[in-house]
Amino acid sequence: MKRRVDPDRPSINVTVGDPQKVGDPINAHIVYTVHTTTSSPNLFRKVSFSVLRRYSDFLWLCDALCLSNPGVIVPPVPEKHSFGRFEETFVETRRQALNKCIQKIVDHPLLYTDPALKLFLESDSFAMDIKHRKTEVGVNPSASTPGLMATIGSTLTGPKFIENDDWFENRKIYLDALESQFRGLIKAIEAVSKQRADVVTAANELSQAVAELAQSGLSKQLSHSVSMLREVESRVKDLQESQAKDDIMTFLAGIDEYTRLIGSIRLAFMSRERVYLTWQNAEADVRKVRAGHEKAKRQGKLPSDTTGVSLAQLSAAERRALDSKTEFESVTKLVKSEIARFEQERIEDFKDSLEMFLENMIHRQKEASRKGSLSDDSSSDYCPS
């Protein structure tokens, strides 16, 4: 997949590899080696380094980035699975998804300098370090997205958010439809992949039957032809098996990623609502402080020596409200630019995935045809002694 990074930015390359199963049978989990290289010695302590991370550490990172970057669409990690998580295909699929997730994070113009990312990439005592993070971050080290949702939800207890921007309403409708299309496409690809698996099974059975036939006392010429047929069927089986894996690794994984990314967009929308409600609470505080000041002034309960203090409190409340309003406007603008970025990347990523998918399919079809042609030539040239 082509990377899209500002050429003026220092380069950061991250790879997630070498998955290893560790722990006892009850608490077993997979750890990955996360290797980072950078062209800038100012971003990290070293220009090349590696750490070990488990799946829950990636979840922590995404939660931390969401909370500290309202309005940003944070690339999502793959979903959690309780069954089959140590199977080779699943481990490799997850490794690729984590690799793509972390690389997109370091490629993001607003996320690559986040302290949480720096901690994730280079800390040698990660579990201890995240426990000592500043309390304002408010991320549970073992939390996943529900923890983030609870944190955001806890702030939505003030005035009810009413959307006044038609742009956001239209995008929500669009995302619902897009998610439905993605899920339909996922089901279709899974069905095709299952059919390929059935073809692999049938081709394997045919190959074995042909092998037995080749050894059943046929004439040398016929036996040779049957052996060549067996070889072709065996190759067809391998090609179909490889194509079935490509369905999952290349195309299906990309669609699944963007289905999850829609969830990240909704979190960005929620973070905007959170900032809006913070602004409304600040406005309510201004009204409360102003009302108290005016009431005390009318009743003559505001001594001249405390008038300045009361006015300072009112001024501070108004400043907080203005800052909150400015932040809401900034986050609104950021979300819109992030959606534009999402659309551009979605088109380019799908184009890249589809091209790779079709190229691999064409290559395998040509390989199968070539093998069949070689078999025909070999059979016609064969002269039994």
KETOR-566441 format. One record per residue (C-alpha): x, y, z; residue number from 1; residue in one letter; chain. Coordinates in steps of 0.02 Angstrom, whole numbers, plus 50000, padded with zeros to 5 digits. Example, Ala and Ser with C-alpha at 12.3 -4.5 7.8 and 13.67 -1.06 7.14 Angstrom:
BEGIN
NODE     xx     yy     zz    k  r  c
NODE  50615  49775  50390    1  a  A
NODE  50684  49947  50357    2  s  A
***
This chain:
BEGIN
NODE     xx     yy     zz    k  r  c
NODE  50000  50000  50000    1  m  A
NODE  50068  50170  49951    2  k  A
NODE  50108  50286  50095    3  r  A
NODE  50054  50468  50089    4  r  A
NODE  50168  50576  50196    5  v  A
NODE  50223  50757  50187    6  d  A
NODE  50398  50749  50111    7  p  A
NODE  50454  50891  50226    8  d  A
NODE  50417  50787  50380    9  r  A
NODE  50546  50673  50460   10  p  A
NODE  50517  50494  50407   11  s  A
NODE  50457  50365  50533   12  i  A
NODE  50447  50183  50480   13  n  A
NODE  50367  50057  50597   14  v  A
NODE  50351  49870  50570   15  t  A
NODE  50253  49747  50676   16  v  A
NODE  50325  49573  50660   17  g  A
NODE  50387  49412  50739   18  d  A
NODE  50227  49362  50831   19  p  A
NODE  50266  49246  50976   20  q  A
NODE  50149  49153  51092   21  k  A
NODE  50197  49180  51274   22  v  A
NODE  50125  49143  51446   23  g  A
NODE  50046  48992  51526   24  d  A
NODE  49898  48901  51444   25  p  A
NODE  49772  49004  51543   26  i  A
NODE  49849  49176  51514   27  n  A
NODE  49932  49145  51346   28  a  A
NODE  49942  49289  51224   29  h  A
NODE  50038  49347  51071   30  i  A
NODE  50177  49476  51082   31  v  A
NODE  50243  49570  50931   32  y  A
NODE  50409  49652  50898   33  t  A
NODE  50377  49834  50853   34  v  A
NODE  50529  49903  50764   35  h  A
NODE  50547  50090  50729   36  t  A
NODE  50670  50185  50621   37  t  A
NODE  50670  50373  50595   38  t  A
NODE  50769  50504  50501   39  s  A
NODE  50756  50628  50646   40  s  A
NODE  50858  50608  50807   41  p  A
NODE  50744  50736  50892   42  n  A
NODE  50584  50634  50890   43  l  A
NODE  50647  50486  50991   44  f  A
NODE  50797  50441  51098   45  r  A
NODE  50869  50336  50957   46  k  A
NODE  50850  50327  50768   47  v  A
NODE  50821  50138  50771   48  s  A
NODE  50746  50034  50911   49  f  A
NODE  50626  49890  50950   50  s  A
NODE  50503  49847  51088   51  v  A
NODE  50384  49704  51127   52  l  A
NODE  50198  49743  51128   53  r  A
NODE  50039  49641  51147   54  r  A
NODE  49868  49672  51071   55  y  A
NODE  49800  49763  51224   56  s  A
NODE  49944  49887  51212   57  d  A
NODE  49886  49938  51039   58  f  A
NODE  49710  49961  51109   59  l  A
NODE  49781  50074  51245   60  w  A
NODE  49871  50179  51116   61  l  A
NODE  49715  50208  51011   62  c  A
NODE  49613  50254  51165   63  d  A
NODE  49746  50377  51222   64  a  A
NODE  49758  50457  51050   65  l  A
NODE  49568  50475  51037   66  c  A
NODE  49556  50560  51206   67  l  A
NODE  49699  50682  51179   68  s  A
NODE  49656  50725  50998   69  n  A
NODE  49471  50770  50985   70  p  A
NODE  49413  50779  50806   71  g  A
NODE  49551  50668  50737   72  v  A
NODE  49504  50504  50653   73  i  A
NODE  49623  50383  50738   74  v  A
NODE  49664  50227  50634   75  p  A
NODE  49580  50080  50722   76  p  A
NODE  49656  49917  50781   77  v  A
NODE  49577  49752  50724   78  p  A
NODE  49433  49688  50827   79  e  A
NODE  49459  49576  50977   80  k  A
NODE  49428  49389  50956   81  h  A
NODE  49414  49258  51092   82  s  A
NODE  49421  49102  50983   83  f  A
NODE  49551  49045  50858   84  g  A
NODE  49669  49186  50906   85  r  A
NODE  49823  49074  50901   86  f  A
NODE  49789  49000  50728   87  e  A
NODE  49924  49041  50602   88  e  A
NODE  49811  49128  50476   89  t  A
NODE  49726  49233  50610   90  f  A
NODE  49891  49285  50690   91  v  A
NODE  49962  49338  50522   92  e  A
NODE  49803  49433  50474   93  t  A
NODE  49805  49525  50641   94  r  A
NODE  49991  49562  50625   95  r  A
NODE  49963  49642  50455   96  q  A
NODE  49816  49742  50522   97  a  A
NODE  49916  49804  50672   98  l  A
NODE  50061  49847  50558   99  n  A
NODE  49949  49950  50444  100  k  A
NODE  49865  50034  50594  101  c  A
NODE  50027  50090  50677  102  i  A
NODE  50103  50148  50514  103  q  A
NODE  49950  50254  50475  104  k  A
NODE  49962  50329  50649  105  i  A
NODE  50144  50382  50626  106  v  A
NODE  50101  50448  50452  107  d  A
NODE  49961  50557  50521  108  h  A
NODE  50012  50742  50526  109  p  A
NODE  49934  50769  50698  110  l  A
NODE  49970  50604  50784  111  l  A
NODE  50153  50568  50750  112  y  A
NODE  50213  50688  50887  113  t  A
NODE  50087  50633  51020  114  d  A
NODE  50172  50586  51186  115  p  A
NODE  50067  50426  51196  116  a  A
NODE  50139  50366  51030  117  l  A
NODE  50316  50406  51086  118  k  A
NODE  50285  50307  51247  119  l  A
NODE  50212  50160  51151  120  f  A
NODE  50355  50150  51026  121  l  A
NODE  50506  50168  51138  122  e  A
NODE  50464  50127  51320  123  s  A
NODE  50554  49974  51390  124  d  A
NODE  50443  49975  51545  125  s  A
NODE  50278  50007  51458  126  f  A
NODE  50160  49926  51584  127  a  A
NODE  50235  50028  51726  128  m  A
NODE  50246  50189  51627  129  d  A
NODE  50063  50193  51575  130  i  A
NODE  50010  50171  51756  131  k  A
NODE  50107  50329  51800  132  h  A
NODE  50035  50431  51658  133  r  A
NODE  49957  50597  51707  134  k  A
NODE  49781  50573  51772  135  t  A
NODE  49707  50698  51649  136  e  A
NODE  49735  50573  51509  137  v  A
NODE  49614  50457  51597  138  g  A
NODE  49651  50298  51501  139  v  A
NODE  49643  50129  51584  140  n  A
NODE  49796  50028  51530  141  p  A
NODE  49691  49872  51504  142  s  A
NODE  49544  49963  51426  143  a  A
NODE  49481  49943  51249  144  s  A
NODE  49358  50048  51151  145  t  A
NODE  49215  50022  51276  146  p  A
NODE  49325  50108  51406  147  g  A
NODE  49346  50254  51289  148  l  A
NODE  49160  50258  51255  149  m  A
NODE  49126  50261  51442  150  a  A
NODE  49248  50405  51465  151  t  A
NODE  49167  50505  51326  152  i  A
NODE  48992  50458  51382  153  g  A
NODE  49027  50518  51558  154  s  A
NODE  49049  50694  51489  155  t  A
NODE  48883  50692  51396  156  l  A
NODE  48779  50718  51552  157  t  A
NODE  48751  50905  51529  158  g  A
NODE  48637  50989  51403  159  p  A
NODE  48578  50879  51261  160  k  A
NODE  48679  50902  51102  161  f  A
NODE  48576  50967  50956  162  i  A
NODE  48659  50962  50786  163  e  A
NODE  48640  51126  50692  164  n  A
NODE  48758  51087  50549  165  d  A
NODE  48674  50994  50405  166  d  A
NODE  48846  50939  50344  167  w  A
NODE  48866  50823  50493  168  f  A
NODE  48689  50754  50478  169  e  A
NODE  48718  50714  50295  170  n  A
NODE  48885  50630  50334  171  r  A
NODE  48806  50522  50468  172  k  A
NODE  48676  50460  50344  173  i  A
NODE  48812  50431  50214  174  y  A
NODE  48921  50333  50337  175  l  A
NODE  48775  50222  50388  176  d  A
NODE  48746  50178  50204  177  a  A
NODE  48933  50154  50172  178  l  A
NODE  48950  50038  50321  179  e  A
NODE  48803  49934  50259  180  s  A
NODE  48884  49921  50087  181  q  A
NODE  49050  49869  50165  182  f  A
NODE  48968  49733  50269  183  r  A
NODE  48877  49667  50115  184  g  A
NODE  49041  49664  50019  185  l  A
NODE  49126  49572  50163  186  i  A
NODE  48992  49437  50159  187  k  A
NODE  49010  49420  49970  188  a  A
NODE  49200  49402  49980  189  i  A
NODE  49185  49277  50123  190  e  A
NODE  49064  49175  50016  191  a  A
NODE  49185  49179  49868  192  v  A
NODE  49330  49131  49981  193  s  A
NODE  49229  48985  50049  194  k  A
NODE  49192  48928  49871  195  q  A
NODE  49377  48934  49831  196  r  A
NODE  49410  48828  49985  197  a  A
NODE  49282  48702  49921  198  d  A
NODE  49371  48702  49752  199  v  A
NODE  49536  48670  49841  200  v  A
NODE  49460  48521  49930  201  t  A
NODE  49384  48452  49769  202  a  A
NODE  49547  48479  49672  203  a  A
NODE  49643  48389  49808  204  n  A
NODE  49524  48241  49803  205  e  A
NODE  49535  48236  49612  206  l  A
NODE  49724  48245  49618  207  s  A
NODE  49732  48097  49739  208  q  A
NODE  49610  47996  49633  209  a  A
NODE  49711  48031  49476  210  v  A
NODE  49871  47980  49568  211  a  A
NODE  49793  47813  49613  212  e  A
NODE  49735  47792  49433  213  l  A
NODE  49911  47824  49368  214  a  A
NODE  49975  47678  49472  215  q  A
NODE  49839  47554  49422  216  s  A
NODE  49932  47465  49281  217  g  A
NODE  49887  47575  49133  218  l  A
NODE  49991  47583  48976  219  s  A
NODE  50148  47690  48990  220  k  A
NODE  50079  47827  48877  221  q  A
NODE  49912  47835  48966  222  l  A
NODE  49998  47825  49135  223  s  A
NODE  50110  47971  49086  224  h  A
NODE  49960  48074  49031  225  s  A
NODE  49869  48036  49192  226  v  A
NODE  50023  48085  49293  227  s  A
NODE  50031  48251  49201  228  m  A
NODE  49846  48278  49237  229  l  A
NODE  49881  48245  49421  230  r  A
NODE  50020  48373  49419  231  e  A
NODE  49906  48503  49339  232  v  A
NODE  49767  48470  49464  233  e  A
NODE  49891  48482  49607  234  s  A
NODE  49950  48650  49540  235  r  A
NODE  49770  48710  49521  236  v  A
NODE  49741  48663  49702  237  k  A
NODE  49892  48764  49758  238  d  A
NODE  49839  48914  49654  239  l  A
NODE  49661  48912  49720  240  q  A
NODE  49726  48894  49897  241  e  A
NODE  49841  49042  49871  242  s  A
NODE  49699  49144  49795  243  q  A
NODE  49586  49105  49943  244  a  A
NODE  49720  49172  50061  245  k  A
NODE  49737  49327  49953  246  d  A
NODE  49550  49356  49963  247  d  A
NODE  49570  49372  50151  248  i  A
NODE  49743  49452  50166  249  m  A
NODE  49728  49580  50027  250  t  A
NODE  49549  49629  49988  251  f  A
NODE  49444  49573  50135  252  l  A
NODE  49567  49646  50262  253  a  A
NODE  49559  49816  50177  254  g  A
NODE  49369  49820  50177  255  i  A
NODE  49365  49763  50358  256  d  A
NODE  49487  49902  50404  257  e  A
NODE  49375  50036  50328  258  y  A
NODE  49222  49963  50412  259  t  A
NODE  49312  49986  50578  260  r  A
NODE  49370  50158  50523  261  l  A
NODE  49189  50213  50512  262  i  A
NODE  49179  50174  50698  263  g  A
NODE  49330  50288  50724  264  s  A
NODE  49241  50426  50627  265  i  A
NODE  49092  50410  50743  266  r  A
NODE  49210  50428  50892  267  l  A
NODE  49278  50588  50812  268  a  A
NODE  49099  50651  50796  269  f  A
NODE  49069  50609  50979  270  m  A
NODE  49226  50701  51032  271  s  A
NODE  49158  50855  50943  272  r  A
NODE  48995  50837  51040  273  e  A
NODE  49096  50821  51200  274  r  A
NODE  49187  50985  51162  275  v  A
NODE  49020  51068  51122  276  y  A
NODE  48946  51017  51289  277  l  A
NODE  49102  51079  51378  278  t  A
NODE  49072  51247  51293  279  w  A
NODE  48888  51247  51346  280  q  A
NODE  48935  51207  51525  281  n  A
NODE  49059  51351  51521  282  a  A
NODE  48922  51467  51456  283  e  A
NODE  48807  51408  51596  284  a  A
NODE  48945  51446  51721  285  d  A
NODE  48960  51623  51650  286  v  A
NODE  48774  51650  51673  287  r  A
NODE  48783  51584  51850  288  k  A
NODE  48931  51693  51900  289  v  A
NODE  48854  51846  51816  290  r  A
NODE  48686  51819  51900  291  a  A
NODE  48770  51802  52070  292  g  A
NODE  48871  51960  52041  293  h  A
NODE  48719  52061  51985  294  e  A
NODE  48612  51998  52129  295  k  A
NODE  48744  52041  52259  296  a  A
NODE  48766  52211  52178  297  k  A
NODE  48579  52250  52181  298  r  A
NODE  48562  52197  52362  299  q  A
NODE  48712  52298  52414  300  g  A
NODE  48801  52142  52476  301  k  A
NODE  48954  52172  52369  302  l  A
NODE  49084  52271  52470  303  p  A
NODE  49193  52386  52368  304  s  A
NODE  49349  52290  52417  305  d  A
NODE  49278  52128  52342  306  t  A
NODE  49206  52205  52184  307  t  A
NODE  49369  52178  52092  308  g  A
NODE  49374  51995  52145  309  v  A
NODE  49197  51966  52085  310  s  A
NODE  49231  52049  51918  311  l  A
NODE  49390  51946  51899  312  a  A
NODE  49290  51787  51928  313  q  A
NODE  49165  51842  51796  314  l  A
NODE  49304  51885  51675  315  s  A
NODE  49387  51715  51702  316  a  A
NODE  49221  51624  51671  317  a  A
NODE  49193  51723  51511  318  e  A
NODE  49370  51683  51454  319  r  A
NODE  49343  51497  51484  320  r  A
NODE  49181  51505  51385  321  a  A
NODE  49266  51595  51241  322  l  A
NODE  49409  51469  51241  323  d  A
NODE  49283  51325  51239  324  s  A
NODE  49189  51404  51093  325  k  A
NODE  49351  51428  50997  326  t  A
NODE  49398  51245  51030  327  e  A
NODE  49228  51185  50968  328  f  A
NODE  49246  51285  50807  329  e  A
NODE  49423  51218  50785  330  s  A
NODE  49369  51037  50814  331  v  A
NODE  49223  51058  50693  332  t  A
NODE  49342  51119  50559  333  k  A
NODE  49463  50978  50599  334  l  A
NODE  49330  50842  50585  335  v  A
NODE  49280  50906  50413  336  k  A
NODE  49460  50905  50353  337  s  A
NODE  49483  50730  50426  338  e  A
NODE  49330  50667  50331  339  i  A
NODE  49403  50738  50170  340  a  A
NODE  49567  50649  50211  341  r  A
NODE  49471  50487  50245  342  f  A
NODE  49382  50496  50077  343  e  A
NODE  49542  50526  49982  344  q  A
NODE  49635  50383  50069  345  e  A
NODE  49485  50267  50050  346  r  A
NODE  49482  50290  49862  347  i  A
NODE  49670  50269  49844  348  e  A
NODE  49680  50120  49963  349  d  A
NODE  49537  50029  49877  350  f  A
NODE  49615  50063  49708  351  k  A
NODE  49782  49992  49769  352  d  A
NODE  49698  49840  49849  353  s  A
NODE  49593  49803  49695  354  l  A
NODE  49742  49819  49579  355  e  A
NODE  49845  49701  49687  356  m  A
NODE  49699  49580  49701  357  f  A
NODE  49670  49576  49512  358  l  A
NODE  49856  49566  49471  359  e  A
NODE  49875  49415  49584  360  n  A
NODE  49720  49333  49511  361  m  A
NODE  49779  49361  49331  362  i  A
NODE  49951  49294  49374  363  h  A
NODE  49876  49135  49445  364  r  A
NODE  49761  49111  49297  365  q  A
NODE  49908  49129  49179  366  k  A
NODE  50008  49008  49285  367  e  A
NODE  49867  48880  49278  368  a  A
NODE  49851  48901  49088  369  s  A
NODE  50039  48885  49067  370  r  A
NODE  50042  48727  49169  371  k  A
NODE  49902  48655  49064  372  g  A
NODE  49994  48699  48903  373  s  A
NODE  50153  48617  48965  374  l  A
NODE  50053  48462  49008  375  s  A
NODE  49980  48455  48832  376  d  A
NODE  50151  48478  48753  377  d  A
NODE  50228  48345  48864  378  s  A
NODE  50090  48222  48823  379  s  A
NODE  50104  48250  48635  380  s  A
NODE  50294  48236  48638  381  d  A
NODE  50297  48081  48746  382  y  A
NODE  50353  47926  48650  383  c  A
NODE  50349  47765  48751  384  p  A
NODE  50495  47651  48724  385  s  A
***
